[in-house]
Amino acid sequence: MLQVKDLSVTYRARRGPGVAAVRGVDFEIPDSTFVGLVGESGCGKSTLGFAIAALLDERRNTVRGHVLLDGVDLYQLSPDQLRALRWSKLSVVLQGGMNAFNPVLRLKHQFMDVMKAHAKLSKAEMTKRIAQLLAAVELDPAVMESYPHELSGGMKQRAAIALALVLEPRLVILDEPTTALDVVVQRSIVTMLSQLQHRLRFSVLFVSHDLGLVLEVAQRVMVMYAGQIVEDKPADLIIDEAHHPYTKALLGCYANPRATRVSLTGIPGTPPDLREHLHGCPFAPRCTQRMDICETEAPRLLPLKDGSVACHLYTHKEVPAR
Ligand SMILES: Nc1ncnc2c1ncn2[C@@H]1O[C@H](COP(=O)(O)OP(=O)(O)OP(=O)(O)O)[C@@H](O)[C@H]1O
């Protein structure tokens, strides 16, 4: 349903090279699939999410490649065609829900504005639909009469998810939707989201730096490093069968709740500066299994039995340098 083909995004700079935040990314998300996108801060997750939603300002950055939703390339559409498609086919939920709502309008009017722009419904029908949606995200329907500031952070984020679902989109992109919330509220929202996704069968791209949280809800996990997808795997296999040394290192930073003993390791070094031209594998300077080829040749994302990985360890028979 969603196909991303050779997608690259560069934030242009006044002087010098821009930031190549997304570098030739390819993947697909079939219907009704919950995909998590994880990686350290600055690896390009949000930029990829925004580029898929065609939300980046093309006056300030360069987007190349294709994003196809049901075969329609979003980057070939006029602004009006794109507007018609937002909310109805694809919607976005951002951190804290704060960007979703106008502070001076009651929630119900904000839901109605979206509905009026896309569908012909009577006021009573709209009110009924808003009540159903708020109940679906486990909020009291009476909340529709509130202003955004009257809601707690968790309630606001639930309302933002309800708003994203108002026109029954096929794909919802959530960018760090629960990061600003406490752990208990985070868990309850993510569980609610997962149940809704099962019931309503939309697809989700869930952007998060929290691998533990993603593993609780996603069917598939894509791991991003330095603007590229380095591993893509079913979530239930990633803990025991991760291939990429970066995925293994990320897992080492996360306490597996199923393990009886846990030792957390961290990842030495820092991700590369995305303003620079990258030679070879971007993870090589931090990789404990690097080989000579890793310094010179960029690995391509190649299919495995389950998922895919971009790492020379699985295509070359060289012995790791250390
Ligand atoms: N508007 C912008 N202009 C210039 N560079 C940007 C802009 N937004 C992001 N970047 C840079 O692009 C790179 C990728 O950033 P991005 O926010 O997409 O990463 P991320 O993985 O989502 O990180 P985080 O989890 O911290 O949000 C970083 O080097 C960041 O500094």
The ligand as an SDF file (V2000), in Angstrom:
LIG
                    3D

 31 33  0  0  0  0  0  0  0  0999 V2000
   14.9890   21.7510    9.6440 N   0  0  0  0  0  0  0  0  0  0  0  0
   16.2140   21.2580    9.6210 C   0  0  0  0  0  0  0  0  0  0  0  0
   17.2340   21.9280    9.0460 N   0  0  0  0  0  0  0  0  0  0  0  0
   18.4920   21.4230    9.0080 C   0  0  0  0  0  0  0  0  0  0  0  0
   18.8260   20.2110    9.5090 N   0  0  0  0  0  0  0  0  0  0  0  0
   17.8610   19.4990   10.0990 C   0  0  0  0  0  0  0  0  0  0  0  0
   16.4980   19.9660   10.1890 C   0  0  0  0  0  0  0  0  0  0  0  0
   15.7680   19.0310   10.8340 N   0  0  0  0  0  0  0  0  0  0  0  0
   16.6010   18.0180   11.1210 C   0  0  0  0  0  0  0  0  0  0  0  0
   17.8600   18.3000   10.6900 N   0  0  0  0  0  0  0  0  0  0  0  0
   19.0600   17.4400   10.7990 C   0  0  0  0  0  0  0  0  0  0  0  0
   18.7570   16.2510   10.0790 O   0  0  0  0  0  0  0  0  0  0  0  0
   19.3040   15.1210   10.7470 C   0  0  0  0  0  0  0  0  0  0  0  0
   18.2030   14.1280   11.0360 C   0  0  0  0  0  0  0  0  0  0  0  0
   17.2980   14.7190   11.9630 O   0  0  0  0  0  0  0  0  0  0  0  0
   15.9280   14.0300   12.3930 P   0  0  0  0  0  0  0  0  0  0  0  0
   15.2310   14.9490   13.3430 O   0  0  0  0  0  0  0  0  0  0  0  0
   15.2140   13.5870   11.1960 O   0  0  0  0  0  0  0  0  0  0  0  0
   16.4750   12.7560   13.1810 O   0  0  0  0  0  0  0  0  0  0  0  0
   15.7260   11.8600   14.2600 P   0  0  0  0  0  0  0  0  0  0  0  0
   16.2930   10.5120   14.1160 O   0  0  0  0  0  0  0  0  0  0  0  0
   14.2680   12.0260   14.1210 O   0  0  0  0  0  0  0  0  0  0  0  0
   16.2210   12.4980   15.6100 O   0  0  0  0  0  0  0  0  0  0  0  0
   15.3790   12.8130   16.9590 P   0  0  0  0  0  0  0  0  0  0  0  0
   14.9830   11.4770   17.5080 O   0  0  0  0  0  0  0  0  0  0  0  0
   16.3590   13.5510   17.8160 O   0  0  0  0  0  0  0  0  0  0  0  0
   14.2150   13.6600   16.5170 O   0  0  0  0  0  0  0  0  0  0  0  0
   20.0060   15.6530   11.9900 C   0  0  0  0  0  0  0  0  0  0  0  0
   21.3810   15.8280   11.6990 O   0  0  0  0  0  0  0  0  0  0  0  0
   19.3270   16.9860   12.2220 C   0  0  0  0  0  0  0  0  0  0  0  0
   20.2090   17.8850   12.8550 O   0  0  0  0  0  0  0  0  0  0  0  0
  1  2  1  0
  2  3  1  0
  2  7  2  0
  3  4  2  0
  4  5  1  0
  5  6  2  0
  6  7  1  0
  6 10  1  0
  7  8  1  0
  8  9  2  0
  9 10  1  0
 10 11  1  0
 11 12  1  0
 11 30  1  0
 12 13  1  0
 13 14  1  0
 13 28  1  0
 14 15  1  0
 15 16  1  0
 16 17  2  0
 16 18  1  0
 16 19  1  0
 19 20  1  0
 20 21  2  0
 20 22  1  0
 20 23  1  0
 23 24  1  0
 24 25  2  0
 24 26  1  0
 24 27  1  0
 28 29  1  0
 28 30  1  0
 30 31  1  0
M  END
$$$$
